[in-house]
């Protein structure tokens, strides 16, 4: 059995572009994709959690998600904070 991934994606103003990117990669979103925590019927991806871009690096380090998309500025800021 393949372990399905949890994605941490930036919400707010980037959500539409992120959904378009995921759809172009073959990830299918349903009508409830606007929820904070969204379950997918996908072969590889089980869940999507929509977070503030600055919360994605901490979520990955805490094991809340397996893969995340955020800006390098958010990662650098998180690293500099010493967390």
Secondary structure, 3 states (H helix, E strand, C coil): CCCCEEEEEECHHHHHHHHHHHHHCCCCCCCCCCCCEEECCCCCEEEEEEECHHHHHHHHHCCCCCEECCCHHHHHHHHHCCC
